[in-house]
Amino acid sequence: MIRHCMATLAVALLTACAGLAPTGPARNDALFSQIQPGMTKEDVRRVAGAPDEVMPFPLSHTDSWGYYYWDGFGYYSLYSATFAADGHVVSTFVRRLNDGGDHK
């Protein structure tokens, strides 16, 4: 009984984690280098797929789309594109989120 419960729990956890995986094209530095100021949200979605997170900035009438990925140096990173009120990219940045190289 305990073994069955543990197996069921393991399957449930793996299924939940699989649901967190990004969808769309393989994410890397080359993919994100294609995103340039002036592109529309639809252009960015075509290049990078759906964002992992969207953050509105009501006071500036902008919002940003965030994408998590492993950069070319092994750092877990956040790529962000900020859109003006008219829906065009006004800026982008990448922030490294770990110490790199270890994929942890």
Backbone bond lengths (Angstrom), bond angles and torsions (degrees), N, CA, C in turn:
res aa  C-N    CA-C-N  psi(-1)  N-CA   C-N-CA  omega(-1)  CA-C   N-CA-C  phi
1 M - - - 1.442 - - 1.521 110.89 -
2 I 1.339 117.45 -47.52 1.463 120.87 -179.77 1.520 109.89 -63.90
3 R 1.340 117.03 -41.12 1.460 121.06 179.97 1.533 110.08 -61.62
4 H 1.326 116.70 -41.26 1.469 121.28 178.76 1.531 110.39 -64.06
5 C 1.323 117.07 -42.41 1.469 120.77 179.34 1.521 110.95 -64.21
6 M 1.333 117.04 -41.53 1.461 120.75 179.39 1.526 110.60 -64.71
7 A 1.332 116.97 -41.16 1.461 120.78 179.08 1.530 110.42 -64.88
8 T 1.317 116.42 -41.91 1.464 120.82 178.28 1.518 110.69 -63.03
9 L 1.321 117.53 -42.98 1.458 122.10 178.37 1.533 110.89 -62.93
10 A 1.329 116.88 -43.05 1.463 120.87 179.72 1.523 110.90 -61.57
11 V 1.325 117.38 -43.63 1.467 121.24 178.60 1.521 110.14 -63.76
12 A 1.312 117.70 -42.29 1.464 121.38 179.89 1.528 110.96 -62.72
13 L 1.332 117.13 -42.83 1.460 120.47 179.19 1.520 111.92 -65.47
14 L 1.320 117.39 -43.01 1.461 120.53 178.78 1.521 111.23 -64.23
15 T 1.311 116.78 -39.16 1.461 120.84 177.95 1.520 110.57 -64.49
16 A 1.325 117.13 -42.72 1.468 120.78 178.91 1.519 110.85 -64.13
17 C 1.324 117.62 -42.41 1.459 120.67 179.64 1.522 111.33 -66.32
18 A 1.311 117.71 -37.47 1.461 120.96 178.18 1.519 110.37 -62.22
19 G 1.310 117.06 -32.63 1.453 120.46 178.84 1.510 113.12 -69.97
20 L 1.327 118.60 -15.91 1.457 122.43 179.90 1.523 112.51 -89.10
21 A 1.335 117.04 -9.16 1.453 119.98 -178.31 1.524 110.03 -66.96
22 P 1.341 116.43 140.91 1.455 118.75 179.61 1.517 111.17 -64.74
23 T 1.313 115.26 147.88 1.451 120.20 175.79 1.520 108.38 -107.47
24 G 1.308 116.60 159.89 1.453 120.53 179.94 1.509 111.28 103.55
25 P 1.331 116.55 -161.04 1.466 120.11 -176.14 1.527 112.33 -67.03
26 A 1.339 115.76 158.75 1.469 120.74 176.40 1.515 108.81 -61.20
27 R 1.296 116.64 129.50 1.462 121.63 -176.41 1.517 111.18 -90.07
28 N 1.326 115.41 129.35 1.459 121.78 176.95 1.522 108.43 -160.42
29 D 1.320 116.32 175.69 1.460 120.99 -177.71 1.527 111.86 -59.58
30 A 1.332 116.95 -39.55 1.468 120.49 -178.67 1.523 111.13 -63.36
31 L 1.317 116.83 -38.87 1.470 120.48 178.90 1.524 109.91 -61.75
32 F 1.319 116.74 -49.35 1.458 120.02 -176.19 1.530 112.60 -71.71
33 S 1.337 118.35 -22.66 1.468 119.93 177.34 1.528 111.63 -67.52
34 Q 1.324 117.31 -15.38 1.467 121.44 177.90 1.530 112.04 -75.36
35 I 1.322 117.33 -19.06 1.470 120.81 -177.61 1.525 108.62 -83.99
36 Q 1.318 115.23 123.38 1.454 121.36 -174.89 1.528 110.90 -128.30
37 P 1.341 117.75 153.78 1.464 120.40 174.03 1.532 110.39 -53.34
38 G 1.329 114.52 141.03 1.457 120.63 -179.34 1.517 113.90 98.59
39 M 1.339 117.40 -19.04 1.469 119.48 178.41 1.525 109.57 -68.35
40 T 1.324 116.65 151.66 1.460 121.90 177.17 1.521 110.26 -86.52
41 K 1.323 115.71 168.59 1.472 120.06 176.50 1.522 110.42 -59.85
42 E 1.329 117.10 -39.06 1.466 119.92 179.08 1.530 110.69 -65.51
43 D 1.333 117.45 -38.24 1.472 120.93 175.77 1.526 110.32 -59.48
44 V 1.328 116.30 -46.46 1.473 121.14 -178.94 1.521 110.05 -64.97
45 R 1.318 117.67 -42.37 1.468 120.65 178.29 1.527 110.65 -61.53
46 R 1.339 117.64 -38.52 1.468 121.13 178.32 1.523 111.23 -63.97
47 V 1.320 116.99 -38.31 1.466 121.30 -178.80 1.526 111.61 -76.58
48 A 1.330 117.31 -50.07 1.470 121.27 -168.20 1.523 114.53 -110.47
49 G 1.313 118.72 -7.88 1.466 120.31 -177.47 1.522 110.54 84.69
50 A 1.308 115.00 -170.91 1.470 120.79 -179.64 1.519 110.46 -69.59
51 P 1.325 117.98 141.20 1.469 119.90 179.48 1.522 111.80 -72.35
52 D 1.331 115.75 156.72 1.465 121.12 175.33 1.522 111.01 -77.57
53 E 1.318 116.18 -28.72 1.460 120.13 178.52 1.526 109.54 -150.94
54 V 1.319 115.20 150.69 1.461 122.29 176.07 1.525 106.76 -126.15
55 M 1.341 115.75 130.48 1.460 119.47 -179.47 1.527 109.51 -125.03
56 P 1.332 117.11 115.91 1.470 119.47 177.40 1.532 110.83 -82.53
57 F 1.319 115.60 148.15 1.457 123.52 173.78 1.531 107.32 -124.17
58 P 1.332 117.20 83.83 1.467 121.58 -171.85 1.524 114.91 -58.02
59 L 1.319 118.52 -36.48 1.463 119.95 -177.16 1.528 112.65 -66.36
60 S 1.329 116.56 -33.44 1.465 119.48 -179.94 1.527 112.07 -99.73
61 H 1.326 116.50 -0.53 1.471 122.04 179.68 1.527 111.27 58.70
62 T 1.343 115.35 37.83 1.459 121.59 177.33 1.525 108.39 -125.12
63 D 1.313 115.49 168.63 1.459 120.64 171.31 1.514 108.13 -149.20
64 S 1.331 115.98 160.24 1.459 119.65 -179.78 1.515 110.18 -126.71
65 W 1.314 114.03 149.04 1.463 121.94 174.16 1.514 107.41 -110.72
66 G 1.336 116.56 131.22 1.450 121.65 -179.55 1.514 112.18 -113.46
67 Y 1.324 115.98 140.41 1.463 124.27 179.00 1.523 108.54 -130.58
68 Y 1.330 117.51 129.28 1.465 122.30 176.91 1.518 109.10 -96.68
69 Y 1.348 115.86 140.96 1.461 119.85 179.98 1.529 109.95 -165.90
70 W 1.344 116.20 169.15 1.468 122.59 174.21 1.520 107.51 -95.41
71 D 1.326 117.72 120.19 1.462 119.65 -179.38 1.526 110.53 -77.20
72 G 1.328 115.96 176.93 1.457 121.67 -175.44 1.519 115.27 -65.56
73 F 1.327 117.68 -14.11 1.458 121.93 178.90 1.531 112.63 -101.88
74 G 1.346 116.73 4.50 1.452 120.38 177.38 1.513 114.68 90.59
75 Y 1.328 118.04 12.21 1.456 121.47 177.43 1.520 110.35 -91.18
76 Y 1.326 116.78 137.20 1.450 120.68 171.04 1.518 105.48 -76.13
77 S 1.321 117.30 124.09 1.459 121.86 -169.03 1.515 112.30 -131.94
78 L 1.318 114.58 160.27 1.457 122.96 174.01 1.515 107.56 -116.25
79 Y 1.326 116.14 119.33 1.458 121.57 172.70 1.521 106.74 -97.54
80 S 1.331 117.23 134.87 1.451 120.85 -178.89 1.528 110.14 -132.26
81 A 1.328 115.41 135.14 1.466 121.82 172.73 1.520 106.93 -117.18
82 T 1.335 116.65 128.95 1.461 121.79 179.12 1.525 108.81 -104.19
83 F 1.339 114.56 133.89 1.460 121.95 -177.33 1.522 110.54 -111.28
84 A 1.331 115.98 139.28 1.460 122.12 173.79 1.526 109.07 -73.23
85 A 1.325 115.78 174.01 1.465 121.14 179.86 1.527 111.85 -58.14
86 D 1.333 117.54 -28.24 1.471 120.23 -179.60 1.527 112.74 -83.31
87 G 1.351 117.52 1.50 1.463 121.13 175.60 1.509 115.31 86.80
88 H 1.327 118.66 14.00 1.456 122.41 178.41 1.530 110.77 -105.76
89 V 1.338 116.26 145.07 1.465 121.93 179.13 1.525 109.54 -62.47
90 V 1.339 115.42 129.17 1.465 120.30 175.10 1.525 111.75 -111.62
91 S 1.344 117.40 -22.81 1.465 119.97 177.23 1.516 110.02 -162.44
92 T 1.338 115.35 160.46 1.467 122.27 176.18 1.523 107.91 -140.32
93 F 1.327 115.83 157.84 1.462 120.12 172.17 1.520 109.36 -158.66
94 V 1.335 114.73 161.68 1.463 122.45 175.60 1.518 107.18 -125.35
95 R 1.329 115.66 134.48 1.465 120.53 176.65 1.520 108.63 -124.83
96 R 1.319 116.72 127.57 1.465 121.08 176.90 1.519 108.37 -79.40
97 L 1.342 114.60 137.94 1.466 119.82 -173.23 1.517 114.02 -110.40
98 N 1.335 118.66 -7.45 1.470 120.40 178.55 1.522 110.01 -138.04
99 D 1.317 116.81 -174.92 1.457 122.17 -177.91 1.521 113.01 -79.64
100 G 1.335 116.91 -11.10 1.462 121.54 174.80 1.498 115.82 86.39
101 G 1.314 113.57 157.88 1.444 121.49 172.24 1.510 116.37 76.94
102 D 1.318 118.33 -26.67 1.469 119.49 -173.63 1.526 112.39 -101.72
103 H 1.318 118.75 -8.12 1.467 123.46 -179.44 1.510 112.42 53.31
104 K 1.312 116.82 37.02 1.470 120.68 176.89 1.507 109.75 -118.45
